[in-house]
Amino acid sequence: MTIEEIIGLVSGLDGVLALTPSAGDGWPELSWGDAFFYYSPDGVVPTNVQPFATIVTKNYPGDETSRLDRPDTFRVNIHAGKEEFTERLGRTPREAAGIDVDPGTEDTVLAHPVYGTAGWLAVVNPASKTEAVTRELLDTAYRRARARYERRAESSRD
């Protein structure tokens, strides 16, 4: 899977706002080249929620263990939630802390090296082994984000 294929897949879902910062658009330089996916049917970047998935193309401060500074390397980060995380990895997010797995391993579903304990999964350079599961996880994260949005919208109407 390429970055462009993932962006096309996720941005094609109903109500998704795909934010792809680049030079001159007002977003911090560190975010340029990355992608952030929100469920936001009004097309406005939410101020009170995190994206449900991201693509990062470089190391961030405190998040260098995936070694995204290697040529042609990126990581898809997916907020899978506790149930999906546990189903995919065979352990809960809290149990994932301290597991000795190389976060730079490619084409493998892993606990996110920083946010794994919060139910985030990651795939470095998804390819043949992880393409189908990456698509499934992105769909699950999308559906969860949409359901959260709808619950909040309904409770604000009450």
N, C-alpha and C positions, 0 to 999 in steps of 0.2 A: 504494500500500500504506500502511496505517496502522500505527502502533506496535502497536495491539491485534491487528491481523491477523498481524503478524510474531510477536508473543508467542504467539498461539494456534497458529500453524503450528509453531513450534519446540518449544513446551512439549508439544505433542501427540506428539512423537517418543518412542519407547520409551527410558526411562532418563534423560531430560533433566530436570535441575533448573533451573527458571527462577527466578532471584532478582530480585525487583523491589522494591528498598528504598524505604521511605517513612518519614515522620515517626513517631517513637516505636518503631521496631523495632530500634534498636541500631546501625544502619549509619550511616556518616558522612553528614552532610547533603548533601555534594557529590554523593553517589550517588543521592539521592532522585529518583524519576521516570525513572531509567534502568533497563535490564534487562541481566542477565548470564546466559549460558546455559552450563551445564556438562553433560558426560556424567557422571552420578552415579546409578547405579541404586539405591543405598542411600538417596538423598535427602539426603545430608549434603554441605555445601559442602566441596569438596576444598581442602586446605591446600597441596598441592604441585603444582597445575596451574593454568594460566590458563583462563578461559572460552574456548570455541571461537567464540563470537560475542557481541557486545554491541550494545545500542542506547543511544546517548547523546543527551541532549536539551539539552545546554548545553556551553559551552566549559569545558575543564579547564585547569589551569595548564600552560603549555607546549604546549597543543593548541588554539589559537584560530583557526587559518587556515581552518577550514571555516565559520567565522562562524555557529556554532550559536546565537548570541544573536538571530538574526533570528526574527520570529514564525513559529510553526508549522514549525520546522525541526528535523530530527533526522538522525542518521547511523547507519546499520547498519554495524558493523565485523565482518569475517569472516576468521577465520584459514584462508585458502585453501591455504596451503602453496606451495612453490616451483613445482611443476609446474602447478597450476591458475592461479597468479598469472601465470606465463609464458604459458600458453595464452590467458588473457583479455586481457593487456596487450601481448603481443608482446615482452616483455623480462623479464629475471630481476628478482627483488626487489632485488638489489644495483645493477642498472642503473637502477632506478627512482629512486634517490637523485639529487636535483638536477634531475629532469625538471621543466620549467616548465609545470605544469598547475595551474589554480586549484582548490585542494582544496574550495572551496565550491560548485563546479559541481553542480547538482542533476540527478538522474535519469541519472547516468553512473557506470560502474564505474571507480574510481580506486585508485591505491596509497594506503593509509592514510597520512595526512600525518606521522605519528610512527612507526608500526610497519610501514610498507611494506617496509622492508628485511628484515623478519622474515617476509615472506610474507602480510601482512594486506592485504586489500582493503577498500574502503569505498564506500558509496553514500549520498549525501545525498538525502533525500526520494525514495526509490525510487517510480517511477510507471510509466507505460506502456512506456517504453523499457527499463526494467531490472527489471520485476517478475519475469519468467520467469528471468532470469539470477540475480537475488537469491535466488529459491527454490532454484535449482540449487546455487548457492554455499553456501547454508546447509545443504543436504543433504550436500554434499561435506564441509564442515567437521564436521558431525555424525558422518558415517561415519569420518572420520579420528580424531576424538576417541574414538569408541567402539572403534576398532581399537587405539589407544594404550592405552586402559584395559584391554582384554582381554589385550594383550601383557604389560602390567605385572602383571596378576593372575596370568597363567600363569607368568611368571618368578618370582613370589613363592611359587608352589606348588612349584617345583623345588627 
